[in-house]
Amino acid sequence: MNFKEIKIKEILKEFKDGDKNRSLNSLLKLIKGNPDELDLSLIYGKMCLEVNKLDEGKKDWKPNMILDDGGDLTALMQHFIMKMKL
């Protein structure tokens, strides 16, 4: 196990054991040190949901990708983008 995995386990245990604010702050520090690690942001979002801290999210956040599990939406978007480029 690497350092990040060990730290995440410690943070999640602390969160589960009841010190939710401290564990959220620890995770934020880890995110700041690893801004490209999307799994950390996902964990933070789930923790915020659990403690009802939805206002912690960025107010000016805008989606920058489409999540699609079937490919239909992706094909449709590619079709529209190709039309717009012409």
PDB file as gemmi writes it, atoms N, CA and C in Angstrom:
CRYST1    1.000    1.000    1.000  90.00  90.00  90.00 P 1                      
ATOM      1  N   MET A   1       0.832  -1.175   0.000  1.00  0.00           N  
ATOM      2  CA  MET A   1       0.000   0.000   0.000  1.00  0.00           C  
ATOM      3  C   MET A   1       0.883   1.248   0.000  1.00  0.00           C  
ATOM      4  N   ASN A   2       0.524   2.221  -0.829  1.00  0.00           N  
ATOM      5  CA  ASN A   2       1.320   3.439  -0.858  1.00  0.00           C  
ATOM      6  C   ASN A   2       0.815   4.453   0.173  1.00  0.00           C  
ATOM      7  N   PHE A   3       1.517   5.571   0.281  1.00  0.00           N  
ATOM      8  CA  PHE A   3       1.192   6.579   1.298  1.00  0.00           C  
ATOM      9  C   PHE A   3      -0.232   7.101   1.134  1.00  0.00           C  
ATOM     10  N   LYS A   4      -0.632   7.386  -0.105  1.00  0.00           N  
ATOM     11  CA  LYS A   4      -1.964   7.944  -0.339  1.00  0.00           C  
ATOM     12  C   LYS A   4      -3.046   6.980   0.128  1.00  0.00           C  
ATOM     13  N   GLU A   5      -2.901   5.706  -0.189  1.00  0.00           N  
ATOM     14  CA  GLU A   5      -3.892   4.703   0.217  1.00  0.00           C  
ATOM     15  C   GLU A   5      -3.968   4.581   1.738  1.00  0.00           C  
ATOM     16  N   ILE A   6      -2.826   4.607   2.383  1.00  0.00           N  
ATOM     17  CA  ILE A   6      -2.790   4.527   3.849  1.00  0.00           C  
ATOM     18  C   ILE A   6      -3.470   5.755   4.453  1.00  0.00           C  
ATOM     19  N   LYS A   7      -3.160   6.927   3.918  1.00  0.00           N  
ATOM     20  CA  LYS A   7      -3.753   8.166   4.431  1.00  0.00           C  
ATOM     21  C   LYS A   7      -5.270   8.173   4.238  1.00  0.00           C  
ATOM     22  N   ILE A   8      -5.748   7.712   3.079  1.00  0.00           N  
ATOM     23  CA  ILE A   8      -7.191   7.650   2.823  1.00  0.00           C  
ATOM     24  C   ILE A   8      -7.864   6.725   3.829  1.00  0.00           C  
ATOM     25  N   LYS A   9      -7.256   5.559   4.082  1.00  0.00           N  
ATOM     26  CA  LYS A   9      -7.836   4.632   5.062  1.00  0.00           C  
ATOM     27  C   LYS A   9      -7.916   5.271   6.442  1.00  0.00           C  
ATOM     28  N   GLU A  10      -6.868   6.002   6.831  1.00  0.00           N  
ATOM     29  CA  GLU A  10      -6.874   6.683   8.132  1.00  0.00           C  
ATOM     30  C   GLU A  10      -7.985   7.732   8.192  1.00  0.00           C  
ATOM     31  N   ILE A  11      -8.134   8.500   7.116  1.00  0.00           N  
ATOM     32  CA  ILE A  11      -9.152   9.547   7.072  1.00  0.00           C  
ATOM     33  C   ILE A  11     -10.552   8.942   7.137  1.00  0.00           C  
ATOM     34  N   LEU A  12     -10.772   7.873   6.384  1.00  0.00           N  
ATOM     35  CA  LEU A  12     -12.095   7.231   6.386  1.00  0.00           C  
ATOM     36  C   LEU A  12     -12.419   6.610   7.735  1.00  0.00           C  
ATOM     37  N   LYS A  13     -11.415   6.041   8.400  1.00  0.00           N  
ATOM     38  CA  LYS A  13     -11.641   5.479   9.741  1.00  0.00           C  
ATOM     39  C   LYS A  13     -11.999   6.598  10.713  1.00  0.00           C  
ATOM     40  N   GLU A  14     -11.266   7.687  10.630  1.00  0.00           N  
ATOM     41  CA  GLU A  14     -11.549   8.836  11.501  1.00  0.00           C  
ATOM     42  C   GLU A  14     -12.961   9.372  11.246  1.00  0.00           C  
ATOM     43  N   PHE A  15     -13.355   9.419   9.990  1.00  0.00           N  
ATOM     44  CA  PHE A  15     -14.698   9.891   9.625  1.00  0.00           C  
ATOM     45  C   PHE A  15     -15.761   8.961  10.197  1.00  0.00           C  
ATOM     46  N   LYS A  16     -15.531   7.663  10.050  1.00  0.00           N  
ATOM     47  CA  LYS A  16     -16.479   6.661  10.542  1.00  0.00           C  
ATOM     48  C   LYS A  16     -16.584   6.692  12.067  1.00  0.00           C  
ATOM     49  N   ASP A  17     -15.453   6.929  12.719  1.00  0.00           N  
ATOM     50  CA  ASP A  17     -15.419   6.934  14.184  1.00  0.00           C  
ATOM     51  C   ASP A  17     -16.030   8.195  14.790  1.00  0.00           C  
ATOM     52  N   GLY A  18     -16.345   9.193  13.956  1.00  0.00           N  
ATOM     53  CA  GLY A  18     -17.084  10.332  14.485  1.00  0.00           C  
ATOM     54  C   GLY A  18     -16.457  11.704  14.364  1.00  0.00           C  
ATOM     55  N   ASP A  19     -15.158  11.793  14.083  1.00  0.00           N  
ATOM     56  CA  ASP A  19     -14.534  13.111  13.978  1.00  0.00           C  
ATOM     57  C   ASP A  19     -14.609  13.584  12.524  1.00  0.00           C  
ATOM     58  N   LYS A  20     -15.812  13.932  12.116  1.00  0.00           N  
ATOM     59  CA  LYS A  20     -16.086  14.211  10.712  1.00  0.00           C  
ATOM     60  C   LYS A  20     -15.423  15.494  10.219  1.00  0.00           C  
ATOM     61  N   ASN A  21     -15.448  16.562  10.992  1.00  0.00           N  
ATOM     62  CA  ASN A  21     -14.820  17.813  10.554  1.00  0.00           C  
ATOM     63  C   ASN A  21     -13.315  17.666  10.394  1.00  0.00           C  
ATOM     64  N   ARG A  22     -12.698  17.003  11.336  1.00  0.00           N  
ATOM     65  CA  ARG A  22     -11.247  16.806  11.248  1.00  0.00           C  
ATOM     66  C   ARG A  22     -10.882  15.955  10.028  1.00  0.00           C  
ATOM     67  N   SER A  23     -11.659  14.908   9.786  1.00  0.00           N  
ATOM     68  CA  SER A  23     -11.363  14.051   8.636  1.00  0.00           C  
ATOM     69  C   SER A  23     -11.623  14.787   7.321  1.00  0.00           C  
ATOM     70  N   LEU A  24     -12.658  15.616   7.269  1.00  0.00           N  
ATOM     71  CA  LEU A  24     -12.898  16.420   6.061  1.00  0.00           C  
ATOM     72  C   LEU A  24     -11.731  17.372   5.810  1.00  0.00           C  
ATOM     73  N   ASN A  25     -11.227  18.014   6.866  1.00  0.00           N  
ATOM     74  CA  ASN A  25     -10.083  18.916   6.714  1.00  0.00           C  
ATOM     75  C   ASN A  25      -8.824  18.169   6.282  1.00  0.00           C  
ATOM     76  N   SER A  26      -8.620  16.977   6.822  1.00  0.00           N  
ATOM     77  CA  SER A  26      -7.460  16.161   6.424  1.00  0.00           C  
ATOM     78  C   SER A  26      -7.551  15.786   4.953  1.00  0.00           C  
ATOM     79  N   LEU A  27      -8.752  15.432   4.515  1.00  0.00           N  
ATOM     80  CA  LEU A  27      -8.924  15.059   3.114  1.00  0.00           C  
ATOM     81  C   LEU A  27      -8.718  16.266   2.204  1.00  0.00           C  
ATOM     82  N   LEU A  28      -9.171  17.439   2.624  1.00  0.00           N  
ATOM     83  CA  LEU A  28      -8.941  18.652   1.831  1.00  0.00           C  
ATOM     84  C   LEU A  28      -7.453  18.928   1.655  1.00  0.00           C  
ATOM     85  N   LYS A  29      -6.679  18.725   2.708  1.00  0.00           N  
ATOM     86  CA  LYS A  29      -5.222  18.902   2.613  1.00  0.00           C  
ATOM     87  C   LYS A  29      -4.631  17.909   1.613  1.00  0.00           C  
ATOM     88  N   LEU A  30      -5.115  16.678   1.655  1.00  0.00           N  
ATOM     89  CA  LEU A  30      -4.628  15.656   0.724  1.00  0.00           C  
ATOM     90  C   LEU A  30      -5.004  16.015  -0.707  1.00  0.00           C  
ATOM     91  N   ILE A  31      -6.209  16.552  -0.905  1.00  0.00           N  
ATOM     92  CA  ILE A  31      -6.650  16.964  -2.239  1.00  0.00           C  
ATOM     93  C   ILE A  31      -5.784  18.109  -2.754  1.00  0.00           C  
ATOM     94  N   LYS A  32      -5.485  19.076  -1.889  1.00  0.00           N  
ATOM     95  CA  LYS A  32      -4.653  20.212  -2.308  1.00  0.00           C  
ATOM     96  C   LYS A  32      -3.269  19.759  -2.740  1.00  0.00           C  
ATOM     97  N   GLY A  33      -2.763  18.714  -2.122  1.00  0.00           N  
ATOM     98  CA  GLY A  33      -1.462  18.174  -2.496  1.00  0.00           C  
ATOM     99  C   GLY A  33      -1.506  17.268  -3.713  1.00  0.00           C  
ATOM    100  N   ASN A  34      -2.699  16.813  -4.081  1.00  0.00           N  
ATOM    101  CA  ASN A  34      -2.886  15.904  -5.222  1.00  0.00           C  
ATOM    102  C   ASN A  34      -4.103  16.354  -6.028  1.00  0.00           C  
ATOM    103  N   PRO A  35      -4.067  17.534  -6.646  1.00  0.00           N  
ATOM    104  CA  PRO A  35      -5.260  18.092  -7.291  1.00  0.00           C  
ATOM    105  C   PRO A  35      -5.784  17.284  -8.476  1.00  0.00           C  
ATOM    106  N   ASP A  36      -4.961  16.454  -9.071  1.00  0.00           N  
ATOM    107  CA  ASP A  36      -5.399  15.671 -10.228  1.00  0.00           C  
ATOM    108  C   ASP A  36      -6.016  14.332  -9.858  1.00  0.00           C  
ATOM    109  N   GLU A  37      -6.043  14.006  -8.581  1.00  0.00           N  
ATOM    110  CA  GLU A  37      -6.600  12.735  -8.120  1.00  0.00           C  
ATOM    111  C   GLU A  37      -8.105  12.865  -7.938  1.00  0.00           C  
ATOM    112  N   LEU A  38      -8.860  12.493  -8.956  1.00  0.00           N  
ATOM    113  CA  LEU A  38     -10.306  12.650  -8.929  1.00  0.00           C  
ATOM    114  C   LEU A  38     -10.973  11.758  -7.887  1.00  0.00           C  
ATOM    115  N   ASP A  39     -10.350  10.629  -7.570  1.00  0.00           N  
ATOM    116  CA  ASP A  39     -10.946   9.752  -6.564  1.00  0.00           C  
ATOM    117  C   ASP A  39     -11.013  10.435  -5.199  1.00  0.00           C  
ATOM    118  N   LEU A  40     -10.057  11.299  -4.904  1.00  0.00           N  
ATOM    119  CA  LEU A  40     -10.086  12.030  -3.635  1.00  0.00           C  
ATOM    120  C   LEU A  40     -11.261  13.004  -3.597  1.00  0.00           C  
ATOM    121  N   SER A  41     -11.493  13.684  -4.714  1.00  0.00           N  
ATOM    122  CA  SER A  41     -12.624  14.615  -4.786  1.00  0.00           C  
ATOM    123  C   SER A  41     -13.947  13.871  -4.668  1.00  0.00           C  
ATOM    124  N   LEU A  42     -14.020  12.692  -5.253  1.00  0.00           N  
ATOM    125  CA  LEU A  42     -15.240  11.881  -5.156  1.00  0.00           C  
ATOM    126  C   LEU A  42     -15.492  11.472  -3.702  1.00  0.00           C  
ATOM    127  N   ILE A  43     -14.455  11.036  -3.025  1.00  0.00           N  
ATOM    128  CA  ILE A  43     -14.585  10.663  -1.617  1.00  0.00           C  
ATOM    129  C   ILE A  43     -15.029  11.874  -0.802  1.00  0.00           C  
ATOM    130  N   TYR A  44     -14.429  13.031  -1.067  1.00  0.00           N  
ATOM    131  CA  TYR A  44     -14.798  14.249  -0.341  1.00  0.00           C  
ATOM    132  C   TYR A  44     -16.268  14.591  -0.572  1.00  0.00           C  
ATOM    133  N   GLY A  45     -16.715  14.488  -1.812  1.00  0.00           N  
ATOM    134  CA  GLY A  45     -18.115  14.767  -2.125  1.00  0.00           C  
ATOM    135  C   GLY A  45     -19.058  13.836  -1.383  1.00  0.00           C  
ATOM    136  N   LYS A  46     -18.717  12.558  -1.330  1.00  0.00           N  
ATOM    137  CA  LYS A  46     -19.568  11.594  -0.618  1.00  0.00           C  
ATOM    138  C   LYS A  46     -19.577  11.870   0.881  1.00  0.00           C  
ATOM    139  N   MET A  47     -18.427  12.271   1.420  1.00  0.00           N  
ATOM    140  CA  MET A  47     -18.370  12.595   2.843  1.00  0.00           C  
ATOM    141  C   MET A  47     -19.219  13.833   3.132  1.00  0.00           C  
ATOM    142  N   CYS A  48     -19.153  14.838   2.267  1.00  0.00           N  
ATOM    143  CA  CYS A  48     -19.960  16.049   2.450  1.00  0.00           C  
ATOM    144  C   CYS A  48     -21.443  15.716   2.392  1.00  0.00           C  
ATOM    145  N   LEU A  49     -21.818  14.834   1.478  1.00  0.00           N  
ATOM    146  CA  LEU A  49     -23.221  14.428   1.406  1.00  0.00           C  
ATOM    147  C   LEU A  49     -23.670  13.801   2.716  1.00  0.00           C  
ATOM    148  N   GLU A  50     -22.809  12.975   3.284  1.00  0.00           N  
ATOM    149  CA  GLU A  50     -23.177  12.283   4.515  1.00  0.00           C  
ATOM    150  C   GLU A  50     -23.378  13.240   5.682  1.00  0.00           C  
ATOM    151  N   VAL A  51     -22.624  14.317   5.714  1.00  0.00           N  
ATOM    152  CA  VAL A  51     -22.748  15.263   6.833  1.00  0.00           C  
ATOM    153  C   VAL A  51     -23.529  16.514   6.433  1.00  0.00           C  
ATOM    154  N   ASN A  52     -24.148  16.457   5.261  1.00  0.00           N  
ATOM    155  CA  ASN A  52     -24.992  17.565   4.797  1.00  0.00           C  
ATOM    156  C   ASN A  52     -24.217  18.858   4.626  1.00  0.00           C  
ATOM    157  N   LYS A  53     -23.023  18.794   4.057  1.00  0.00           N  
ATOM    158  CA  LYS A  53     -22.211  19.985   3.826  1.00  0.00           C  
ATOM    159  C   LYS A  53     -22.147  20.281   2.334  1.00  0.00           C  
ATOM    160  N   LEU A  54     -23.275  20.307   1.696  1.00  0.00           N  
ATOM    161  CA  LEU A  54     -23.295  20.535   0.263  1.00  0.00           C  
ATOM    162  C   LEU A  54     -22.827  21.939  -0.098  1.00  0.00           C  
ATOM    163  N   ASP A  55     -22.944  22.877   0.832  1.00  0.00           N  
ATOM    164  CA  ASP A  55     -22.494  24.228   0.559  1.00  0.00           C  
ATOM    165  C   ASP A  55     -20.972  24.333   0.485  1.00  0.00           C  
ATOM    166  N   GLU A  56     -20.257  23.257   0.838  1.00  0.00           N  
ATOM    167  CA  GLU A  56     -18.798  23.251   0.757  1.00  0.00           C  
ATOM    168  C   GLU A  56     -18.314  23.200  -0.692  1.00  0.00           C  
ATOM    169  N   GLY A  57     -19.178  22.751  -1.590  1.00  0.00           N  
ATOM    170  CA  GLY A  57     -18.787  22.652  -2.990  1.00  0.00           C  
ATOM    171  C   GLY A  57     -18.605  24.022  -3.612  1.00  0.00           C  
ATOM    172  N   LYS A  58     -17.862  24.058  -4.693  1.00  0.00           N  
ATOM    173  CA  LYS A  58     -17.637  25.321  -5.383  1.00  0.00           C  
ATOM    174  C   LYS A  58     -18.937  25.812  -6.007  1.00  0.00           C  
ATOM    175  N   LYS A  59     -19.240  27.055  -5.783  1.00  0.00           N  
ATOM    176  CA  LYS A  59     -20.471  27.637  -6.326  1.00  0.00           C  
ATOM    177  C   LYS A  59     -20.368  27.873  -7.833  1.00  0.00           C  
ATOM    178  N   ASP A  60     -19.171  28.119  -8.320  1.00  0.00           N  
ATOM    179  CA  ASP A  60     -18.996  28.441  -9.736  1.00  0.00           C  
ATOM    180  C   ASP A  60     -18.586  27.232 -10.583  1.00  0.00           C  
ATOM    181  N   TRP A  61     -18.716  26.035 -10.027  1.00  0.00           N  
ATOM    182  CA  TRP A  61     -18.327  24.826 -10.750  1.00  0.00           C  
ATOM    183  C   TRP A  61     -19.249  24.592 -11.935  1.00  0.00           C  
ATOM    184  N   LYS A  62     -18.654  24.245 -13.061  1.00  0.00           N  
ATOM    185  CA  LYS A  62     -19.423  23.903 -14.249  1.00  0.00           C  
ATOM    186  C   LYS A  62     -18.899  22.562 -14.771  1.00  0.00           C  
ATOM    187  N   PRO A  63     -19.785  21.686 -15.189  1.00  0.00           N  
ATOM    188  CA  PRO A  63     -19.318  20.386 -15.692  1.00  0.00           C  
ATOM    189  C   PRO A  63     -18.468  20.576 -16.942  1.00  0.00           C  
ATOM    190  N   ASN A  64     -17.457  19.733 -17.083  1.00  0.00           N  
ATOM    191  CA  ASN A  64     -16.589  19.834 -18.249  1.00  0.00           C  
ATOM    192  C   ASN A  64     -16.518  18.526 -19.035  1.00  0.00           C  
ATOM    193  N   MET A  65     -17.407  17.601 -18.711  1.00  0.00           N  
ATOM    194  CA  MET A  65     -17.466  16.363 -19.478  1.00  0.00           C  
ATOM    195  C   MET A  65     -18.827  15.714 -19.272  1.00  0.00           C  
ATOM    196  N   ILE A  66     -19.142  14.794 -20.146  1.00  0.00           N  
ATOM    197  CA  ILE A  66     -20.420  14.088 -20.075  1.00  0.00           C  
ATOM    198  C   ILE A  66     -20.130  12.661 -19.635  1.00  0.00           C  
ATOM    199  N   LEU A  67     -20.801  12.227 -18.591  1.00  0.00           N  
ATOM    200  CA  LEU A  67     -20.678  10.836 -18.157  1.00  0.00           C  
ATOM    201  C   LEU A  67     -21.823  10.058 -18.779  1.00  0.00           C  
ATOM    202  N   ASP A  68     -21.497   9.006 -19.472  1.00  0.00           N  
ATOM    203  CA  ASP A  68     -22.498   8.242 -20.194  1.00  0.00           C  
ATOM    204  C   ASP A  68     -22.129   6.776 -20.110  1.00  0.00           C  
ATOM    205  N   ASP A  69     -23.082   5.941 -19.800  1.00  0.00           N  
ATOM    206  CA  ASP A  69     -22.768   4.522 -19.653  1.00  0.00           C  
ATOM    207  C   ASP A  69     -23.169   3.684 -20.859  1.00  0.00           C  
ATOM    208  N   GLY A  70     -23.872   4.252 -21.811  1.00  0.00           N  
ATOM    209  CA  GLY A  70     -24.328   3.435 -22.921  1.00  0.00           C  
ATOM    210  C   GLY A  70     -23.779   3.827 -24.284  1.00  0.00           C  
ATOM    211  N   GLY A  71     -23.208   4.998 -24.400  1.00  0.00           N  
ATOM    212  CA  GLY A  71     -22.648   5.422 -25.669  1.00  0.00           C  
ATOM    213  C   GLY A  71     -23.616   6.207 -26.532  1.00  0.00           C  
ATOM    214  N   ASP A  72     -24.916   6.128 -26.254  1.00  0.00           N  
ATOM    215  CA  ASP A  72     -25.893   6.834 -27.081  1.00  0.00           C  
ATOM    216  C   ASP A  72     -25.736   8.343 -26.974  1.00  0.00           C  
ATOM    217  N   LEU A  73     -25.590   8.836 -25.771  1.00  0.00           N  
ATOM    218  CA  LEU A  73     -25.439  10.267 -25.568  1.00  0.00           C  
ATOM    219  C   LEU A  73     -24.137  10.769 -26.182  1.00  0.00           C  
ATOM    220  N   THR A  74     -23.085   9.989 -26.044  1.00  0.00           N  
ATOM    221  CA  THR A  74     -21.803  10.374 -26.624  1.00  0.00           C  
ATOM    222  C   THR A  74     -21.920  10.497 -28.136  1.00  0.00           C  
ATOM    223  N   ALA A  75     -22.546   9.521 -28.766  1.00  0.00           N  
ATOM    224  CA  ALA A  75     -22.723   9.568 -30.222  1.00  0.00           C  
ATOM    225  C   ALA A  75     -23.563  10.771 -30.631  1.00  0.00           C  
ATOM    226  N   LEU A  76     -24.611  11.054 -29.878  1.00  0.00           N  
ATOM    227  CA  LEU A  76     -25.463  12.200 -30.173  1.00  0.00           C  
ATOM    228  C   LEU A  76     -24.682  13.504 -30.052  1.00  0.00           C  
ATOM    229  N   MET A  77     -23.908  13.647 -28.998  1.00  0.00           N  
ATOM    230  CA  MET A  77     -23.113  14.861 -28.806  1.00  0.00           C  
ATOM    231  C   MET A  77     -22.068  15.009 -29.908  1.00  0.00           C  
ATOM    232  N   GLN A  78     -21.430  13.921 -30.294  1.00  0.00           N  
ATOM    233  CA  GLN A  78     -20.449  13.990 -31.385  1.00  0.00           C  
ATOM    234  C   GLN A  78     -21.123  14.436 -32.672  1.00  0.00           C  
ATOM    235  N   HIS A  79     -22.330  13.953 -32.908  1.00  0.00           N  
ATOM    236  CA  HIS A  79     -23.088  14.341 -34.097  1.00  0.00           C  
ATOM    237  C   HIS A  79     -23.345  15.849 -34.095  1.00  0.00           C  
ATOM    238  N   PHE A  80     -23.808  16.377 -32.964  1.00  0.00           N  
ATOM    239  CA  PHE A  80     -24.098  17.814 -32.875  1.00  0.00           C  
ATOM    240  C   PHE A  80     -22.833  18.655 -32.976  1.00  0.00           C  
ATOM    241  N   ILE A  81     -21.757  18.199 -32.354  1.00  0.00           N  
ATOM    242  CA  ILE A  81     -20.498  18.945 -32.417  1.00  0.00           C  
ATOM    243  C   ILE A  81     -19.989  18.992 -33.841  1.00  0.00           C  
ATOM    244  N   MET A  82     -20.083  17.880 -34.563  1.00  0.00           N  
ATOM    245  CA  MET A  82     -19.635  17.861 -35.955  1.00  0.00           C  
ATOM    246  C   MET A  82     -20.467  18.816 -36.803  1.00  0.00           C  
ATOM    247  N   LYS A  83     -21.762  18.895 -36.539  1.00  0.00           N  
ATOM    248  CA  LYS A  83     -22.625  19.819 -37.278  1.00  0.00           C  
ATOM    249  C   LYS A  83     -22.222  21.267 -36.991  1.00  0.00           C  
ATOM    250  N   MET A  84     -21.885  21.541 -35.748  1.00  0.00           N  
ATOM    251  CA  MET A  84     -21.534  22.909 -35.372  1.00  0.00           C  
ATOM    252  C   MET A  84     -20.221  23.349 -35.985  1.00  0.00           C  
ATOM    253  N   LYS A  85     -19.308  22.425 -36.211  1.00  0.00           N  
ATOM    254  CA  LYS A  85     -17.994  22.758 -36.769  1.00  0.00           C  
ATOM    255  C   LYS A  85     -18.064  23.070 -38.256  1.00  0.00           C  
ATOM    256  N   LEU A  86     -19.086  22.572 -38.941  1.00  0.00           N  
ATOM    257  CA  LEU A  86     -19.179  22.773 -40.390  1.00  0.00           C  
ATOM    258  C   LEU A  86     -19.637  24.145 -40.761  1.00  0.00           C  
TER     259      LEU A  86                                                      
END                                                                             
